[in-house]
Amino acid sequence: MLEIRRYEPGDRFQLVVDGDDLASLVMRHKVTVQYSTLWTDEDTWFQPGTAKRGDRDAVPSIFLTSALMKPENGKTDDDTEGEQDFVTPAMEDSVKQIALIWGDHRVSLATGSLGKPFAALRGCTDALLKAWDLDPAVQASLSRHAKPAHLKPMVRSIQDVYPTSMLAKGNQGRVNFRALVNAEGVVTRCDTLKSYNEPAFDALACKVVQRTRFDPALDKAGKPVPSYYAQTVIYFTG
């Protein structure tokens, strides 16, 4: 089973794959994701888990953040400023298979062309922006994206509220959140986009985000405008 989830405009997305063929993969921390001949996302960190499928409650599963092509100059999830949309519809259409590679193992998923699925995702993210009272055209032409004034302290603060009950079990934490940031850099709303943890952890993580000061987004003329900030914070135990 393959799921592709996107929580904001851009090339990044969350990839979720589960199936018995992943049994040996969930014991690792990294996997290489190959998108036909277009792009290879090497040694990508993932989080293991289990999924419920049919009458089975513990099918091996992984979820990770990936992209068909990486941002310019190797920027990471923590540095989104200056990202450019390198992926064209023709490139997406050329991808007809997603392969997971680890050690001497390879699992190939014959997806067929990803052109229409990714076109649908773009339509959905534009609709999301409108639902947040943001203009898709303005957001697409930002000269600077909204970002925490101090990223590392915010991430550390989220990790500091990691529940002791999850820590005792050795469970990893993953928080996908979205913050709406006004033109003054104040967070007006924070939502957990997909929960993999105890609900209390997600709520505490959003409290940290809501008291974080942001550098507001700038439109193409350099004027501060309302925007959003979507991010994934991962906590590894051990």
C-alpha positions as CSV (number, residue, x, y, z in Angstrom):
1,M,0.0,0.0,0.0
2,L,1.3,3.4,-1.0
3,E,0.1,6.8,0.1
4,I,1.4,10.2,-0.9
5,R,0.3,13.1,1.3
6,R,1.0,16.8,0.8
7,Y,0.2,19.4,3.4
8,E,1.4,22.6,1.7
9,P,2.3,23.8,-1.8
10,G,5.7,22.7,-3.1
11,D,7.6,19.7,-4.2
12,R,7.8,18.0,-0.8
13,F,5.4,15.3,0.3
14,Q,5.0,12.5,2.8
15,L,5.4,9.0,1.5
16,V,3.8,6.2,3.5
17,V,4.4,2.6,2.4
18,D,3.3,-0.6,4.2
19,G,3.5,-4.3,3.4
20,D,5.2,-7.5,4.5
21,D,8.1,-6.9,2.1
22,L,9.2,-4.1,4.4
23,A,9.8,-6.4,7.4
24,S,13.6,-6.2,7.2
25,L,13.5,-2.5,6.4
26,V,11.7,-1.4,9.6
27,M,14.8,-2.5,11.5
28,R,16.8,0.3,9.8
29,H,16.7,4.1,9.8
30,K,17.4,5.0,6.2
31,V,16.1,4.0,2.8
32,T,16.8,5.1,-0.8
33,V,13.8,6.1,-2.8
34,Q,14.0,6.0,-6.6
35,Y,11.5,7.7,-8.8
36,S,11.9,5.8,-12.2
37,T,14.9,7.4,-13.8
38,L,14.0,11.0,-12.9
39,W,15.3,11.2,-9.3
40,T,16.9,9.2,-6.6
41,D,16.4,10.4,-3.0
42,E,19.4,8.6,-1.3
43,D,19.7,7.6,2.3
44,T,16.5,9.2,3.4
45,W,15.6,9.0,7.1
46,F,12.2,7.3,7.8
47,Q,10.2,6.4,10.8
48,P,9.0,2.8,11.1
49,G,5.6,1.7,12.4
50,T,2.7,-0.6,11.7
51,A,-0.5,-0.2,9.8
52,K,-3.9,-1.8,10.0
53,R,-5.0,-3.4,6.8
54,G,-8.1,-5.5,6.6
55,D,-8.1,-8.0,9.5
56,R,-4.4,-7.4,10.3
57,D,-3.3,-4.9,12.9
58,A,0.4,-4.9,12.5
59,V,1.5,-4.7,8.9
60,P,5.1,-3.3,8.6
61,S,5.0,0.4,7.6
62,I,7.4,3.3,7.0
63,F,6.7,7.0,6.5
64,L,9.2,9.7,5.4
65,T,9.4,13.1,3.8
66,S,10.6,13.1,0.2
67,A,10.5,15.0,-3.1
68,L,11.0,14.2,-6.7
69,M,13.9,16.6,-6.8
70,K,15.6,18.3,-3.9
71,P,15.6,22.1,-3.2
72,E,18.4,24.2,-4.7
73,N,21.9,23.8,-3.2
74,G,20.8,20.8,-1.0
75,K,18.6,22.8,1.3
76,T,16.8,20.7,3.9
77,D,13.4,20.6,5.5
78,D,14.7,23.1,8.0
79,D,15.7,25.7,5.4
80,T,12.9,26.4,3.0
81,E,13.8,29.9,2.1
82,G,14.8,30.2,-1.6
83,E,13.3,26.9,-2.6
84,Q,12.3,26.7,-6.3
85,D,9.8,24.5,-8.1
86,F,12.1,22.4,-10.3
87,V,9.5,19.7,-11.0
88,T,7.4,20.2,-14.2
89,P,4.2,18.3,-15.0
90,A,6.2,16.5,-17.7
91,M,8.7,15.3,-15.2
92,E,5.9,14.0,-12.9
93,D,4.3,12.3,-15.8
94,S,7.6,10.4,-16.6
95,V,7.6,8.7,-13.1
96,K,5.8,5.4,-13.4
97,Q,7.5,3.5,-10.6
98,I,8.7,4.1,-7.1
99,A,11.4,1.8,-5.7
100,L,12.6,1.4,-2.1
101,I,16.2,0.2,-1.9
102,W,18.1,-0.9,1.2
103,G,21.1,-3.2,1.4
104,D,20.5,-5.9,-1.2
105,H,16.7,-5.5,-1.1
106,R,14.6,-3.6,-3.6
107,V,10.8,-3.2,-3.5
108,S,9.3,-1.7,-6.7
109,L,5.9,-0.2,-6.8
110,A,4.4,0.0,-10.3
111,T,2.4,3.2,-9.8
112,G,1.8,4.1,-13.4
113,S,2.3,7.8,-14.4
114,L,2.3,10.2,-11.4
115,G,1.3,13.1,-13.6
116,K,-2.4,13.1,-12.8
117,P,-2.0,12.4,-9.0
118,F,0.4,15.3,-8.6
119,A,-1.8,17.6,-10.6
120,A,-4.6,16.7,-8.3
121,L,-2.4,17.4,-5.3
122,R,-1.6,20.9,-6.6
123,G,-5.3,21.6,-7.0
124,C,-5.8,20.5,-3.4
125,T,-3.1,22.7,-2.0
126,D,-4.4,25.7,-3.9
127,A,-7.8,25.0,-2.3
128,L,-6.1,24.7,1.1
129,L,-4.6,28.2,0.7
130,K,-8.0,29.6,-0.1
131,A,-9.5,27.9,2.9
132,W,-6.8,29.6,5.1
133,D,-7.8,33.0,3.5
134,L,-4.5,33.1,1.6
135,D,-4.2,34.1,-2.1
136,P,-2.4,31.2,-4.0
137,A,-0.9,33.7,-6.5
138,V,0.6,35.8,-3.7
139,Q,2.0,32.7,-1.9
140,A,3.5,31.4,-5.1
141,S,5.5,34.6,-5.7
142,L,6.8,35.2,-2.1
143,S,10.3,36.7,-1.9
144,R,10.6,35.1,1.5
145,H,8.6,32.4,3.3
146,A,7.5,32.7,6.9
147,K,10.0,31.1,9.2
148,P,10.8,30.9,12.9
149,A,13.1,33.7,14.1
150,H,15.0,31.0,16.0
151,L,14.4,27.5,14.6
152,K,16.7,25.4,16.7
153,P,15.3,26.6,20.1
154,M,11.7,25.9,18.8
155,V,12.7,22.4,17.8
156,R,14.4,21.7,21.1
157,S,11.4,23.0,23.0
158,I,9.1,20.6,21.1
159,Q,11.5,17.7,21.9
160,D,11.6,18.7,25.5
161,V,7.9,18.1,25.9
162,Y,8.3,14.5,24.6
163,P,6.0,12.4,26.9
164,T,7.9,10.2,29.4
165,S,5.5,7.3,28.7
166,M,6.6,7.3,25.0
167,L,10.2,7.7,26.0
168,A,10.0,4.7,28.4
169,K,8.7,2.6,25.5
170,G,11.5,3.8,23.2
171,N,8.9,5.2,20.8
172,Q,9.9,7.7,18.2
173,G,7.9,10.9,17.8
174,R,6.9,12.7,14.6
175,V,4.9,15.9,14.6
176,N,3.5,17.3,11.3
177,F,2.1,20.8,12.0
178,R,1.0,23.9,10.2
179,A,1.1,27.4,11.6
180,L,-0.7,30.4,10.1
181,V,1.5,33.4,10.6
182,N,0.2,37.0,10.2
183,A,2.1,39.9,8.7
184,E,3.5,40.8,12.1
185,G,5.1,37.3,12.6
186,V,2.5,36.2,15.1
187,V,1.1,32.6,14.9
188,T,-2.7,32.9,14.8
189,R,-3.4,29.2,14.5
190,C,-1.5,25.9,14.8
191,D,-2.9,22.5,13.7
192,T,-1.5,19.0,13.8
193,L,-1.7,17.6,10.3
194,K,-1.2,13.9,11.0
195,S,-0.8,12.4,14.4
196,Y,1.6,9.5,15.1
197,N,1.8,10.1,18.8
198,E,-0.2,10.5,22.0
199,P,-2.6,13.4,21.5
200,A,-1.1,15.3,24.5
201,F,2.3,15.4,22.7
202,D,0.8,17.0,19.6
203,A,-1.1,19.6,21.7
204,L,2.1,20.5,23.6
205,A,4.0,20.8,20.4
206,C,1.5,23.3,19.0
207,K,1.7,25.3,22.2
208,V,5.4,25.7,21.6
209,V,4.9,26.8,18.0
210,Q,2.2,29.3,19.0
211,R,4.6,31.1,21.4
212,T,7.4,31.2,18.8
213,R,8.1,34.5,17.1
214,F,8.3,34.3,13.3
215,D,9.9,36.3,10.6
216,P,6.8,37.0,8.4
217,A,6.6,36.1,4.7
218,L,7.3,38.9,2.2
219,D,5.5,39.3,-1.1
220,K,7.4,39.9,-4.3
221,A,7.6,43.6,-3.5
222,G,9.2,42.8,-0.1
223,K,6.1,43.7,1.9
224,P,5.1,41.5,4.9
225,V,2.0,39.4,4.2
226,P,0.1,36.7,6.0
227,S,1.3,33.2,5.2
228,Y,1.9,29.8,6.7
229,Y,4.7,27.5,8.0
230,A,4.4,23.8,7.7
231,Q,7.0,21.5,9.2
232,T,7.8,18.0,10.5
233,V,9.7,17.6,13.7
234,I,11.1,14.1,14.4
235,Y,12.3,12.9,17.8
236,F,14.6,9.8,17.9
237,T,15.1,8.0,21.2
238,G,18.3,6.4,22.2
